[in-house]
Amino acid sequence: MIVALAASLVLAGLPTAAMRLTLVLALASAVVLLTLTHGAPVSLYGLTQGVGPSGFGYNSTAEDVTAGMNLAGRTYLVTGCGSGLGTETLRVLRLRGARVLASARSLASAQAAIAATQGPGEAIPVACELAEPASVRAAVAEVKRLGFPLDGIIANAGIMALPKRQLKHGVEEQLFTNHVGHFLLVTGLLGQLTPAGRVTMLSSAAHKGTYPEGVRLDDWAAERGYTAWGAYGQSKLCNLLFARHLGRVVLQGAQTANAVHPGVIATNLGRHMPNFATTLMSAVGPALVLKTIPQGAATQLYVATHDETASARGLYFSDNNITRPSRFGEDDALAAAVWKRTEELVATL
Ligand SMILES: NC(=O)c1ccc[n+]([C@@H]2O[C@H](COP(=O)([O-])OP(=O)(O)OC[C@H]3O[C@@H](n4cnc5c(N)ncnc54)[C@H](OP(=O)(O)O)[C@@H]3O)[C@@H](O)[C@H]2O)c1
């Protein structure tokens, strides 16, 4: 991310359009060259990355980490299927034969995502607007009505870096959408999990950019010193702590919960960032440092489906390997406090 931003600044600083074009063309050529020599798109940074103890790494794709799997007979609920990593997760789960309950804000959006992917796995649309408790509760009821035991829930939907403080039901919108909405959804469906069912939460390395206090338990309306990245970081820290508490304290037997950082990928997630930043990032980012969408969706699929992660509990993964989160991300007392605060909040909604 830092390298891409630095390159963006360099690009913006070049005096003529011709020079900027030359640099972009040079970077694009480098990507084409690397892609031809590696068989799949890879960034300059990716070229320096190997694999970790899992045998997978930064450059592994969603298809790589599920290669040879037959997921026929398994059912996964995936949120945010209409875009980016969610659509790729839906596609690859179906490719491996799984049934996917494909959730998006509206039924039409879920249906469009399903139409953009192919079987053999069946896909069933589910409407779930995470920022509206009534919609989330209706989605819980619909999943229960469908009746399929869930082998996994992949809580993938999210929003990032809203420039101005916005509220949903009295809670800052990123915190509500990313954390509170998923808390309602996942806790509402715990009874639907199979005995070895797995919950996979999309966190982010951006959890490290949360407010200095970690989680502002006394200020979920963000009345004090709102910042776009502080609020996003806090919401992603809550995703991580939710998985930690769920995996280590709440779930029993072989059921698990874990959190992942997918990497940095050019998706619609950047829609609230300034136009110049997203334009420059899309121009130079993929060549330098960004993951592709198939690489970005790999870690959540590795954690949700691979035999090697079946007994992982309350851990944090990045580049398809266990990694350490921030000190707040390892704070069990904070995880319990966030759980309690959220439980009390949703009881009022
Ligand atoms: N891309 C990255 O670099 C990156 C890095 C770290 C973590 N992540 C995490 O990865 C996850 C997937 O992100 P992405 O990159 O694939 O972004 P994306 O392309 O923007 O996809 C996010 C999805 O979430 C859905 N969504 C947003 N608000 C929602 C709401 N209120 N109710 C229901 N669905 C909602 C969006 O639906 P609409 O299209 O209808 O709005 C979209 O389908 C997110 O949790 C993100 O925080 C991404």
The ligand as a Gaussian input file, in Angstrom:
#p B3LYP/6-31G(d) Opt

LIG

0 1
 N       -9.991000      -4.785000      -1.079000
 C       -9.064000      -4.683000      -0.124000
 O       -7.925000      -4.207000      -0.354000
 C       -9.354000      -5.157000       1.267000
 C       -8.324000      -5.099000       2.227000
 C       -8.582000      -5.527000       3.520000
 C       -9.849000      -5.995000       3.859000
 N      -10.831000      -6.033000       2.905000
 C      -12.162000      -6.506000       3.306000
 O      -12.615000      -7.444000       2.348000
 C      -14.043000      -7.439000       2.299000
 C      -14.506000      -7.446000       0.869000
 O      -14.144000      -6.213000       0.281000
 P      -13.962000      -5.990000      -1.280000
 O      -12.591000      -5.502000      -1.457000
 O      -14.437000      -7.144000      -2.051000
 O      -14.932000      -4.720000      -1.476000
 P      -16.174000      -4.479000      -2.437000
 O      -15.856000      -4.860000      -3.829000
 O      -16.595000      -3.065000      -2.176000
 O      -17.256000      -5.477000      -1.873000
 C      -17.881000      -5.238000      -0.636000
 C      -19.265000      -5.850000      -0.666000
 O      -19.915000      -5.504000       0.559000
 C      -21.233000      -5.117000       0.254000
 N      -21.799000      -4.222000       1.246000
 C      -21.369000      -2.978000       1.595000
 N      -22.206000      -2.453000       2.498000
 C      -23.172000      -3.366000       2.720000
 C      -24.331000      -3.380000       3.521000
 N      -24.687000      -2.342000       4.275000
 N      -25.117000      -4.484000       3.515000
 C      -24.788000      -5.541000       2.733000
 N      -23.716000      -5.582000       1.931000
 C      -22.927000      -4.496000       1.927000
 C      -21.128000      -4.406000      -1.073000
 O      -22.400000      -4.330000      -1.661000
 P      -22.758000      -3.120000      -2.674000
 O      -21.854000      -3.315000      -3.850000
 O      -24.207000      -3.309000      -2.945000
 O      -22.452000      -1.858000      -1.921000
 C      -20.149000      -5.316000      -1.803000
 O      -20.826000      -6.384000      -2.398000
 C      -14.481000      -6.217000       3.122000
 O      -14.929000      -6.653000       4.379000
 C      -13.211000      -5.412000       3.286000
 O      -13.185000      -4.660000       4.483000
 C      -10.604000      -5.641000       1.623000

